[in-house]
Amino acid sequence: MAEYEAVLSRPRFKLPGWVVQELLGYIREHAEWVTPDREIREVTRDPSDNKFLEAAVSGQANWLVSGDNDLLDLCEFEGILVIPSWEFLHLL
């Protein structure tokens, strides 16, 4: 959640604080929380991104939606498509 808050609070998104808090509240209420059950070391340029792969695999996700190029460069990981937000919105 800290990462979501940090990203949503970036100046380039120009989101008021109350919007960030509303989005975080929605995520807290509707997200499926998982505890990763294995360590993944796929992303070597930024190892801190591996936590997202760990959560996606443990949660048996269909997609990992990201704006991070280190993750997007994977395109797919263990059957999970790694896609940008615009592509995910198109799928919806």
Stockholm file with secondary structure:
# STOCKHOLM 1.0

chainA/1-92         MAEYEAVLSRPRFKLPGWVVQELLGYIREHAEWVTPDREIREVTRDPSDNKFLEAAVSGQANWLVSGDNDLLDLCEFEGILVIPSWEFLHLL
#=GR chainA/1-92 SS CHHHHHHHTSGGGCCCHHHHHHHHHHHHHHCCCCCCCSCCCCCCSCGGGHHHHHHHHHTTCSEEECCCHHHHTTCEETTEEEECHHHHHHHC
#=GC SS_cons        CHHHHHHHTSGGGCCCHHHHHHHHHHHHHHCCCCCCCSCCCCCCSCGGGHHHHHHHHHTTCSEEECCCHHHHTTCEETTEEEECHHHHHHHC
//
